[in-house]
Amino acid sequence: MVINQWNEQNNHLSFFPNEINNALELLWNNNFKEAEKIFEKHSKTTPRYSLHNAETSFLKSFITANENETELAIKKLKETKELSEKCIKQFEQNKIPQNYNYQFKIVNQKNDFKNHILDCKIILGDSLYMLAILQISSDQKFKGCLNLRSSWKVFEETLKQIKQEEQSESSSSPSPSSFKYSKDLLECLRFGVGFFYYATSIIPSKYLKLIELVGFKCDREQGLIYIRDCLNSGGIRSQFATMLILFNNLILPRGLYNPVHQLNEAQQLIENNLEKYPNSSLFQVFGSHCYRKQNKIDLGIRCLEFAISFYNYSNNNYNDNDDNNNHQQQQTPQDKQPLIFKYELACCYCIKMQWNKAIDIFELLIKDENKFQIRSLCALQLASCYIMNDQFDKGKLMLQTIIKHFCKKSNSIDSVIQRQAQRYLLNGGNFSAFEILYIRRDLAKMEKSIALKTIDLLNLLAKKSNVFQFNLNNIINNNELMNNNNNNNNNNNNNNNNNNNNNNNNNNNINNNNNSTTSFFKSTISNLIKKRENIINQENLINDRASYLMLKGAIFKSIDLIDQSMECFEEVLEMQQYITEKFYIPYSLYEMSEIYYQKRDKEKSIEFILKCNKISNYDWSDPLKIRLRVTLDQLKREAYGNADATYVSDCGASCENDGAGRNLSDDDLFVGDFNDSDDDHNDNYDDDDVDVDRYENSEIDNTSVDQEKQLKNQEEVFPLNNNSNSNNNNNNYDNDSSQKKQQLFPSNNFNYNVNNYLSPQFNSNISLPSPSIIQEINREEFMENKKLIERVTII
């Protein structure tokens, strides 16, 4: 007999078997194997078990970033899709599938059938979009787009059906026997639609054309509303919803908005869930991101070390050796280890400039047997660490290996890495390590002392590269002089050749004529080679100077030295017609836009960001394009007077810095997560490029009106105000956290017994930016729209 669990928060009997709830609790507490055992029992006959079994592999595929794990997750999701389709057909014929692991009420089987049909449809939609996410991330983009389209069609039809039935029930006279769908299922439907909205808002827009044909418009904010509603419900989707909120608050960019609200929400969620799931690696990793955004790298490293240890410990096999319950740990195979956690740990060591520690991890990650999905990026970072560690021969060899063996032609991010590896081979790669840190936004996470040391190191590297004291005019003049000399040499050679030909004709000396022609070609080729080498050298000097200025400007900006920062970026932009490494220009334009926004010069800020948005086809474009999408959307909201109230901070005069005059960092993008360097990521926009006219004219277009109508219809299906009480309760932060036990970290040789340590605890008051960074926009500026918008310039 299947036992259902009482949902105390919503005061009703849960639709789902108790063992599903228990297995999910094991899953979030890092017991993946035990959870899988429960799900696998009925995964071949019951779609709900099959879905959660596939989801377990789905999560593991992101933790290990292993190609085999991803293939397994895809296989399981396909099986779930097929099983749910099969069960839907049987339920629609009023038949119970064989060995279906649910108890049916004999009294009212008709209502049971309707609930189980809804459950299977939700599972079908969930499995399709998760399958699509994995396929798109695995370069099976066309298949992924088709499954996205199918997923939305399932959800759309289900939403319409529920709405029609509710309207029919409301029009007829109420009766005790009137049917209502299970609250648990409506929550799962809400989560599925919300996850779909959210996931498609961060997928490159060119891959969304197929689902746009069936009327779907991406909407991250509406997705987050549904996801938060599920988080507050306490149902089986609440923890998955928590993960998505943490991902949104800690990893995706915040643009120009104040991140304090998001960090407070994330910190409270992490703290509550670490108390509930003390062995959870996933919450430890998000804890690391939360610490790093406060420039507390050492604490971020500790959380990652915990996460790796917890994951390996919980998912190993153990054998009893004696009656004292001593256990012998079997070493986890490398390809089953949490490689993405280790990658993040290596990046933390790069921030601290502990190159040896970073090298040890990167060398592990690039091994063939690990099948790590971002091996090429790790190899590029490994080469840069070798160079910074004065292991130049190893660095050069690794760059050559990247070009020949690591990069796949079908993977567009690999083509970027290959081009950068070739460039670093030519220019020595002196700034390579810091360029990757900058692209990852890790320079903004440095503590002030490390930031100052980094500036000193950049100065030394600039002197080594002959770009510390730099006169662009001299280089331009030298190029012109060299071109003139080459032209003169060619003219002289031509004259000599003509003279020789005349002499040869007069003397009828064929041998001398041949020798003269050979000499002419040799001289011309030699001059061309010298000219090409000189051009490459001059290009490298100009690009290295631009790199040096961009990196130094970013660090100055992160420690609130705004004037020095502007000088650096302005010089980069003055050189732009001579810069051949194109990505320096849009990144510098974006930085200038943020600086002017901080200075409250909105016209200049918009001018620079629109210039930035017009540039295309440059390396490392994806991270910047995402920030551009978010920032342009924020500026559009301000133009309409619709600034999102959830972003307004109420920290007021109580805001403090981290003790070193540091501001909170902006975003935490995984460079390796973006598989198409030339594609924008969609955030409420249809086209690959943002429509500039919508910002210049500040007019709402028909698309926005249609989208608003669509969302209004969805809200009629999902009244979102019915959980307002639980929402308020969940956001009442604990003010007594100062009385909690002090955070303790184990020594390097601690025994991995889950009872021997405390999980990291988070302070209830986040260290906020210095007052000079926080920008409170005057109320009078927005009184006409009755809006108060508080912003922080994000570094």
NULUM-592162 format. One record per residue (C-alpha): residue in three letters; z, x, y. Coordinates in steps of 0.2 Angstrom, whole numbers, plus 5000, padded with zeros to 4 digits. Each point is the difference from the previous one (the first is absolute). Example, Ala and Ser with C-alpha at 12.3 -4.5 7.8 and 13.67 -1.06 7.14 Angstrom:
! NULUM-592162
rest z x y
ala 5039 5062 4978
ser 4997 5006 5017
! end
This chain:
! NULUM-592162
rest z x y
met 5000 5000 5000
val 4995 5007 5017
ile 5015 5000 5012
asn 4996 4998 5019
gln 5011 5007 5013
trp 5009 4990 5014
asn 4994 5005 5017
glu 5016 5000 5010
gln 4992 5004 5017
asn 4987 4985 4999
asn 5012 4989 4989
his 4988 4996 4986
leu 4996 5005 4982
ser 4988 5014 5000
phe 4983 4996 4993
phe 4999 5017 4992
pro 5009 5006 4984
asn 5016 5010 5003
glu 4993 5015 4991
ile 4986 5002 5013
asn 5013 5001 5013
asn 5010 5012 4990
ala 4985 5011 4997
leu 4995 5000 5018
glu 5018 5006 5004
leu 4998 5014 4988
leu 4983 5005 5008
trp 5007 5001 5018
asn 5014 5011 4993
asn 4988 5012 4993
asn 5001 4995 4982
phe 4981 4998 4998
lys 5000 5002 4981
glu 5013 4987 4997
ala 4991 4988 5011
glu 4984 5003 4992
lys 5007 4996 4983
ile 5006 4983 5005
phe 4983 4996 5009
glu 4989 5007 4985
lys 5009 4988 4988
his 4990 4985 5006
ser 4986 5008 5011
lys 4987 4995 4987
thr 5004 4982 5001
thr 5008 4996 5016
pro 4992 5004 5017
arg 5016 5002 5010
tyr 5006 5013 4988
ser 4983 5008 5000
leu 5000 5001 5019
his 5016 5009 5002
asn 4996 5012 4986
ala 4984 5004 5009
glu 5010 5001 5017
thr 5011 5013 4992
ser 4985 5011 4996
phe 4993 4996 5018
leu 5016 5007 5008
lys 5000 5015 4988
ser 4982 5004 5005
phe 5005 5002 5018
ile 5016 5010 4995
thr 4991 5013 4988
ala 4983 4999 5009
asn 4993 5004 4983
glu 4983 4995 4996
asn 5004 4994 4982
glu 5015 4990 5006
thr 4988 4991 5012
glu 4987 4997 4986
leu 5014 4992 4990
ala 5006 4989 5014
ile 4982 4994 5003
lys 4998 4996 4981
lys 5016 4990 5000
leu 4995 4990 5016
lys 4984 4996 4992
glu 5009 4993 4984
thr 5011 4990 5012
lys 4985 4993 5008
glu 4992 4995 4984
leu 5016 4992 4993
ser 5004 4990 5015
glu 4982 4993 5001
lys 5002 4995 4981
cys 5017 4992 5003
ile 4994 4990 5015
lys 4986 4992 4989
gln 5012 4995 4987
phe 5013 4993 5012
glu 4986 4990 5008
gln 4997 4992 4983
asn 5019 4996 4999
lys 5002 5013 4986
ile 5013 5013 4999
pro 4994 5017 4996
gln 5005 5008 4983
asn 5016 5010 5001
tyr 5002 4996 5019
asn 5018 5006 5004
tyr 5006 4985 5011
gln 5010 4985 4996
phe 4991 4983 5003
lys 5010 4985 5005
ile 4996 4986 4987
val 5004 4987 5013
asn 4988 5005 5013
gln 4987 5012 4993
lys 4987 4994 5013
asn 5009 5008 5014
asp 5003 5015 4990
phe 4982 5002 4997
lys 4996 4999 5019
asn 5014 5014 5003
his 4993 5011 4987
ile 4982 4998 5005
leu 5006 5005 5018
asp 5009 5015 4992
cys 4985 5006 4991
lys 4989 4998 5016
ile 5012 5010 5010
ile 5000 5014 4987
leu 4981 4999 4999
gly 4999 5003 5019
asp 5014 5014 5000
ser 4991 5009 4986
leu 4983 5000 5008
tyr 5006 5007 5017
met 5011 5013 4991
leu 4985 5005 4990
ala 4989 5001 5015
ile 5013 5011 5009
leu 4999 5013 4985
gln 4981 4999 4999
ile 4997 5003 5018
ser 5013 5015 5000
ser 4990 5006 4985
asp 4983 5000 5008
gln 4995 4984 4990
lys 4998 4992 5017
phe 4986 4987 4996
lys 5010 4993 4985
gly 5016 5000 5011
cys 4991 4990 5013
leu 4994 4987 4987
asn 5018 4998 4994
leu 5007 4998 5017
arg 4988 4986 5003
ser 5005 4992 4984
ser 5018 5002 5004
trp 4998 4991 5017
lys 4990 4986 4992
val 5014 4997 4987
phe 5013 4999 5014
glu 4990 4990 5012
glu 4996 4987 4987
thr 5019 4999 4994
leu 5006 4998 5018
lys 4987 4986 5003
gln 5006 4991 4984
ile 5018 5001 5005
lys 4997 4994 5017
gln 4990 4985 4994
glu 5013 4995 4987
glu 5014 5001 5013
gln 4990 4990 5012
ser 4997 4987 4986
glu 5018 5000 4996
ser 5005 4997 5018
ser 4988 4986 5003
ser 5007 4990 4985
ser 5017 4993 4998
pro 5013 5012 4995
ser 5007 4998 4982
pro 5013 5010 4990
ser 4986 5005 4988
ser 4989 5007 5013
phe 4994 5018 4996
lys 5005 5016 5009
tyr 4995 5017 4996
ser 5013 5013 4995
lys 5007 5009 5015
asp 4999 5016 4990
leu 4981 4998 4998
leu 4997 4995 5018
glu 5010 5016 5005
cys 4988 5010 4988
leu 4985 4992 5007
arg 5006 5004 5018
phe 5003 5018 4994
gly 4983 5001 4992
val 4991 4994 5016
gly 5011 5011 5011
phe 4996 5016 4990
phe 4982 4996 5000
tyr 5000 4997 5019
tyr 5009 5017 5002
ala 4991 5010 4987
thr 4983 4995 5007
ser 5005 5004 5018
ile 5002 5019 4995
ile 4984 5001 4990
pro 4984 5007 5008
ser 4991 4986 5008
lys 4983 5004 4993
tyr 5007 4995 4983
leu 5006 4983 5006
lys 4983 4992 5003
leu 4999 4991 4984
ile 5016 4991 5002
glu 4996 4996 5018
leu 4985 4991 4994
val 5012 4987 4992
gly 5009 4997 5017
phe 5015 5013 4998
lys 5006 5009 5015
cys 5013 5014 4999
asp 5017 4997 5008
arg 5013 5013 4998
glu 5013 4991 5010
gln 4998 4983 4991
gly 5001 5010 4984
leu 5017 5008 5006
ile 5007 4983 5004
tyr 4997 4994 4982
ile 5006 5016 4993
arg 5016 4999 5010
asp 5003 4982 4995
cys 4999 5006 4982
leu 5012 5014 5003
asn 5013 4988 5007
ser 4998 4988 4986
gly 5009 5011 4987
gly 4987 4995 4986
ile 4990 5011 4988
arg 4989 5006 5014
ser 5013 5005 5012
gln 5001 5018 4995
phe 4981 5002 5000
ala 5000 4992 5018
thr 5014 5013 5005
met 4988 5014 4994
leu 4986 4994 5011
ile 5011 4998 5015
leu 5006 5017 4998
phe 4982 5007 4998
asn 4995 4991 5016
asn 5015 5005 5010
leu 5001 5019 4995
ile 4982 5005 4995
leu 4987 4990 5010
pro 4999 5005 5018
arg 5009 4991 5014
gly 4988 5004 5014
leu 5008 4998 5017
tyr 5014 4989 4995
asn 5018 5004 4999
pro 5004 5005 4981
val 5019 4996 5002
his 4999 4983 4993
gln 4990 5005 4985
leu 5011 5015 4997
asn 5016 4989 5001
glu 4992 4987 4988
ala 4995 5014 4988
gln 5016 5009 5000
gln 5010 4984 4997
leu 4988 4995 4985
ile 5002 5018 4993
glu 5019 5000 5002
asn 5002 4983 4992
asn 4988 5004 4985
leu 5007 5017 4996
glu 5017 4991 4999
lys 4992 4988 4988
tyr 4989 5012 4991
pro 5008 5017 5001
asn 4988 5009 4989
ser 4984 4994 5008
ser 4988 5014 5004
leu 4989 4988 5010
phe 5014 4996 5013
gln 5005 5018 5000
val 4982 5005 5006
phe 5000 4987 5013
gly 5017 5007 5005
ser 4991 5017 5002
his 4987 4992 5011
cys 5014 4992 5011
tyr 5009 5017 5002
arg 4984 5009 5004
lys 4996 4988 5014
gln 5016 5005 5008
asn 4995 5018 4998
lys 5014 5003 4987
ile 4989 5010 4988
asp 5014 5007 4989
leu 5007 4982 4996
gly 4982 4995 4997
ile 4998 5014 4987
arg 5017 4995 4992
cys 4993 4982 4997
leu 4984 5007 4993
glu 5010 5011 4988
phe 5010 4986 4995
ala 4985 4989 4997
ile 4992 5013 4989
ser 5016 5003 4990
phe 5003 4981 4998
tyr 4983 4996 4994
asn 4999 5014 4987
tyr 5017 4996 4994
ser 4998 4982 4998
asn 4983 5001 4992
asn 5004 5013 4987
asn 5004 4998 4982
tyr 5018 5005 4994
asn 5007 5004 4983
asp 5018 4998 4996
asn 5007 5017 4994
asp 5018 4996 4997
asp 5014 4987 5001
asn 5004 5005 5018
asn 4984 4992 5006
asn 4992 5017 5005
his 4982 4998 5003
gln 4985 5012 4998
gln 4987 4997 5013
gln 4982 5001 4995
gln 4989 5008 5014
thr 4989 4988 5008
pro 4981 5004 4998
gln 4993 5006 5017
asp 4987 4986 5001
lys 5014 4987 4998
gln 5011 5008 5014
pro 5001 4992 5017
leu 4986 5012 5007
ile 4999 4990 5017
phe 5018 5003 5003
lys 4998 5018 4997
tyr 4985 5001 5012
glu 5011 4992 5013
leu 5013 5013 4997
ala 4988 5014 5002
cys 4994 4993 5016
cys 5018 5000 5006
tyr 5002 5018 4996
cys 4984 5003 5010
ile 5008 4992 5015
lys 5015 5012 4998
met 4987 5014 4998
gln 5008 5005 4983
trp 4983 5005 4993
asn 5006 5007 4984
lys 5008 4984 4994
ala 4985 4990 5005
ile 4989 5012 4991
asp 5010 4997 4984
ile 4997 4981 5000
phe 4982 5001 5006
glu 4996 5012 4985
leu 5007 4987 4988
leu 4991 4985 5008
ile 4982 5008 4999
lys 5001 5003 4981
asp 4986 4992 4990
glu 5012 4992 4987
asn 5009 4990 5014
lys 4984 4991 5005
phe 5008 4997 5017
gln 4989 4989 5011
ile 5002 5011 5016
arg 4998 5017 4992
ser 4987 5005 5012
leu 5011 4997 5015
cys 5014 5009 4991
ala 4989 5015 4997
leu 4995 5000 5019
gln 5018 5000 5005
leu 5004 5013 4986
ala 4987 5012 5008
ser 5007 4997 5017
cys 5018 5004 4994
tyr 4993 5016 4992
ile 4993 5005 5017
met 5016 4997 5009
asn 5009 5010 4987
asp 4989 5015 5003
gln 4992 4998 4982
phe 4982 5000 5008
asp 4991 5005 4984
lys 5008 4985 4991
gly 4996 4989 5014
lys 4982 5005 5001
leu 4998 4998 4981
met 5007 4983 5000
leu 4988 4994 5014
gln 4986 5007 4990
thr 5007 4990 4985
ile 5001 4984 5010
ile 4982 5001 5005
lys 4994 5003 4982
his 5011 4990 4989
phe 5013 4989 5008
cys 4989 4988 5011
lys 4991 4985 4992
lys 4983 4995 5008
ser 5004 4981 4998
asn 5017 5002 5010
ser 4998 5000 5018
ile 5017 5007 5004
asp 4995 5015 4989
ser 4984 5003 5011
val 5012 5002 5015
ile 5011 5012 4990
gln 4985 5010 4995
arg 4993 5001 5017
gln 5017 5006 5007
ala 5002 5013 4986
gln 4983 5007 5005
arg 5005 5001 5018
tyr 5017 5008 4996
leu 4991 5013 4989
leu 4989 5005 5016
asn 5014 5000 5013
gly 5015 5006 4989
gly 5009 4984 5000
asn 5014 5006 5011
phe 5004 4982 5007
ser 4996 4991 4984
ala 5018 4996 4994
phe 5004 4993 5017
glu 4984 4990 5001
ile 5004 4991 4984
leu 5018 4997 5006
tyr 4993 4993 5016
ile 4988 4988 4991
arg 5015 4994 4989
arg 5010 4998 5016
asp 5013 5012 4993
leu 5000 5010 5016
ala 5009 4986 5009
lys 5014 5000 4987
met 5006 5018 5003
glu 5017 5003 5007
lys 5000 5007 5017
ser 5005 5018 4994
ile 4986 5000 4987
ala 4988 4993 5013
leu 5004 5015 5012
lys 4998 5012 4986
thr 4983 4992 4996
ile 4994 5003 5018
asp 5005 5018 4999
leu 4990 5002 4983
leu 4985 4991 5007
asn 5000 5012 5015
leu 5000 5015 4987
leu 4986 4992 4990
ala 4990 4997 5016
lys 5002 5019 5005
lys 4995 5004 4982
ser 4984 4989 5002
asn 4996 5007 5018
val 5002 4983 5008
phe 5017 5001 5008
gln 4993 5006 5017
phe 4983 4992 5000
asn 4986 4999 5013
leu 4986 4987 4994
asn 4988 5006 5014
asn 5000 5018 4993
ile 4995 4993 4983
ile 4986 4989 5008
asn 4994 5015 5010
asn 5000 5011 4986
asn 4990 4988 4990
glu 4987 4998 5014
leu 4999 5019 5002
met 4998 5002 4981
asn 4986 4987 5000
asn 4991 5009 5014
asn 5002 5017 4991
asn 4993 4993 4984
asn 4985 4992 5010
asn 4997 5017 5008
asn 5001 5009 4983
asn 4987 4987 4993
asn 4989 5003 5015
asn 5001 5019 4998
asn 4996 4998 4982
asn 4985 4989 5003
asn 4994 5013 5013
asn 5002 5014 4988
asn 4992 4990 4987
asn 4985 4996 5011
asn 4999 5019 5005
asn 5000 5005 4982
asn 4987 4987 4996
asn 4989 5007 5014
asn 5003 5018 4994
asn 4997 4995 4982
asn 4983 4991 5005
asn 4995 5015 5010
asn 5005 5012 4986
asn 4995 4988 4985
asn 5017 5005 4993
ile 5005 4985 4988
asn 5016 5008 4994
asn 5007 5002 5017
asn 4997 4982 5004
asn 5009 4994 4984
asn 5015 5012 5004
ser 5001 4993 5017
thr 5000 4982 4994
thr 5013 5003 4988
ser 5011 5008 5013
phe 4997 4986 5012
phe 5006 4987 4986
lys 5015 5011 4996
ser 5005 5001 5018
thr 4998 4982 5003
ile 5010 4995 4985
ser 5014 5012 5004
asn 5001 4993 5018
leu 5001 4982 4993
ile 5014 5005 4988
lys 5010 5008 5014
lys 4997 4985 5011
arg 5006 4988 4987
glu 5015 5011 4996
asn 5004 5001 5018
ile 4998 4981 5002
ile 5012 4997 4985
asn 5013 5012 5007
gln 4999 4991 5017
glu 5002 4983 4992
asn 5015 5006 4990
leu 5008 5006 5016
ile 4997 4984 5009
asn 5006 4989 4986
asp 5015 5011 4997
arg 5005 4999 5018
ala 4998 4981 4999
ser 5011 4999 4984
tyr 5013 5011 5008
leu 5001 4989 5016
met 5000 4984 4990
leu 5014 5005 4989
lys 5010 5008 5014
gly 4997 4984 5011
ala 5006 4989 4986
ile 5016 5010 4997
phe 5004 5000 5019
lys 4997 4981 5000
ser 5012 4998 4986
ile 5014 5009 5009
asp 4997 4991 5016
leu 4991 5014 5010
ile 4987 4988 5006
asp 4992 5010 5014
gln 4998 5015 4989
ser 4993 4989 4986
met 4987 4992 5013
glu 4994 5018 5005
cys 4996 5004 4982
phe 4990 4984 4996
glu 4991 5000 5017
glu 4994 5018 4996
val 4994 4994 4983
leu 4990 4986 5008
glu 4993 5012 5013
met 4993 5010 4985
gln 4993 4985 4991
gln 4981 5003 5002
tyr 5002 5017 4992
ile 5012 4995 4986
thr 4991 4998 4983
glu 5015 4994 4990
lys 4999 4982 5007
phe 5017 4993 4994
tyr 5009 5010 5014
ile 4993 4989 5013
pro 5005 4982 4995
tyr 5017 5006 4995
ser 5003 5008 5017
leu 4993 4984 5008
tyr 5012 4989 4991
glu 5015 5012 5004
met 4995 4999 5019
ser 4999 4981 4998
glu 5018 4999 4993
ile 5006 5012 5014
tyr 4993 4989 5014
tyr 5007 4985 4992
gln 5017 5009 5000
lys 4997 5003 5019
arg 4997 4982 5002
asp 4982 5003 5005
lys 4992 4986 4990
glu 4982 5002 5007
lys 4999 5018 4996
ser 5008 4997 4983
ile 4987 4987 4996
glu 4986 5011 5007
phe 5004 5014 4988
ile 5003 4989 4985
leu 4983 4992 5002
lys 4992 5017 5001
cys 5009 5005 4984
asn 4994 4984 4991
lys 4982 5003 5005
ile 4999 5017 4990
ser 4995 4999 4982
asn 4995 5011 4985
tyr 5014 5013 5001
asp 5011 5007 4987
trp 5018 4993 4997
ser 4994 4984 5009
asp 5010 4987 4989
pro 5018 5004 5006
leu 4994 4999 5018
lys 4990 4984 4997
ile 5015 4991 4993
arg 5010 5005 5016
leu 4986 4995 5011
arg 4999 4983 4992
val 5018 4997 5002
thr 5001 5006 5018
leu 4985 4991 5006
asp 5007 4984 4992
gln 5016 5003 5009
leu 4991 5002 5017
lys 4990 4984 4996
arg 5016 4991 4997
glu 5007 5006 5017
ala 4984 4995 5009
tyr 5003 4982 4993
gly 5018 5000 5003
asn 5004 4999 4981
ala 5010 5015 4997
asp 5009 4998 4983
ala 5018 4997 5003
thr 5005 5008 4984
tyr 4996 5017 5008
val 5011 4998 5015
ser 5016 5011 4998
asp 5016 4995 5007
cys 5008 5017 4999
gly 5002 5001 5019
ala 5011 5013 5007
ser 5008 5004 4983
cys 4985 5009 4995
glu 5004 5018 4995
asn 4989 5015 4994
asp 5003 5010 4985
gly 5010 5013 5009
ala 4985 5011 5003
gly 4991 4990 5013
arg 4988 4994 4986
asn 4990 4984 4999
leu 4997 4989 4985
ser 4983 5004 4991
asp 4986 4988 5000
asp 4992 4998 4983
asp 5000 5008 4983
leu 4982 4999 4993
phe 4996 5007 4983
val 4984 5009 5004
gly 4995 4999 4981
asp 5002 4981 5000
phe 4984 4998 5010
asn 4984 5002 4989
asp 4987 4997 5013
ser 5000 5011 5015
asp 4987 4991 5010
asp 5006 4982 4998
asp 5012 4991 5011
his 5015 4991 4993
asn 5001 4982 5004
asp 5014 4993 5010
asn 4994 4982 5006
tyr 4983 5006 5004
asp 4983 4996 4991
asp 4989 5015 5005
asp 5002 5018 4997
asp 5001 5004 5019
val 5012 4990 5011
asp 4991 4989 5012
val 5004 5008 5017
asp 4994 4985 5010
arg 5015 4990 4993
tyr 5011 5012 5009
glu 4991 5002 5015
asn 4997 4981 5003
ser 5016 4994 4992
glu 4992 4984 4993
ile 5005 4992 4984
asp 4985 4999 4988
asn 4995 4986 4988
thr 5006 5011 4985
ser 5018 5000 5007
val 4999 4981 5002
asp 4994 4997 4983
gln 5013 5012 4993
glu 5013 4991 5009
lys 4995 4983 4993
gln 5000 5008 4983
leu 5017 5007 5001
lys 5006 4983 5007
asn 4994 4991 4984
gln 5008 5013 4989
glu 5017 4998 5010
glu 4999 4981 4995
val 5000 5005 4982
phe 5014 5013 5003
pro 5012 4994 5013
leu 5008 5017 5005
asn 5015 4994 5009
asn 5009 4994 4985
asn 5007 5017 4996
ser 5006 5004 5018
asn 5018 4999 4995
ser 4998 5013 4986
asn 4989 5011 5012
asn 5015 5000 5012
asn 5012 5004 4987
asn 4990 5014 4993
asn 4998 5008 5017
asn 5018 5000 5004
tyr 5003 5019 4999
asp 5016 5007 4994
asn 5010 5007 5015
asp 5013 5007 4988
ser 4989 5013 4993
ser 5011 5014 5008
gln 5013 4996 4987
lys 4988 5003 4986
lys 5002 5016 4989
gln 4993 5015 5007
gln 4983 5005 4994
leu 5002 5013 4985
phe 4986 5010 4993
pro 5001 5008 4983
ser 4998 5019 4998
asn 4984 5007 4993
asn 5007 5001 4983
phe 5008 4983 4999
asn 5000 4990 4983
tyr 4987 4986 5001
asn 5013 4986 4996
val 4997 4985 5010
asn 5019 4998 5002
asn 5003 5017 5007
tyr 4994 4998 5018
leu 4998 4989 5014
ser 4984 4994 5007
pro 4996 5005 5018
gln 5007 4988 5013
phe 4992 4996 5017
asn 5009 4999 5016
ser 4999 4983 5008
asn 4996 5007 5017
ile 4983 5009 4999
ser 4998 5015 5012
leu 4988 4994 5013
pro 4988 5009 5012
ser 5006 5008 5016
pro 5001 4988 5015
ser 4985 5010 5008
ile 4989 4994 4985
ile 5005 4982 4999
gln 4989 4990 5012
glu 5007 4983 5006
ile 4986 4991 5008
asn 5006 4990 5016
arg 5003 4982 4997
glu 4990 4995 5015
glu 4984 5007 4993
phe 5000 4987 4987
met 5010 4985 5008
glu 4983 4991 5002
asn 4999 5000 4981
lys 5019 4997 4998
lys 5000 5016 4989
leu 5011 5015 4999
ile 4992 5014 4991
glu 5009 5016 4997
arg 4990 5015 4994
val 5003 5018 4994
thr 4987 5013 5000
ile 4998 5005 4982
ile 4998 5018 4997
! end
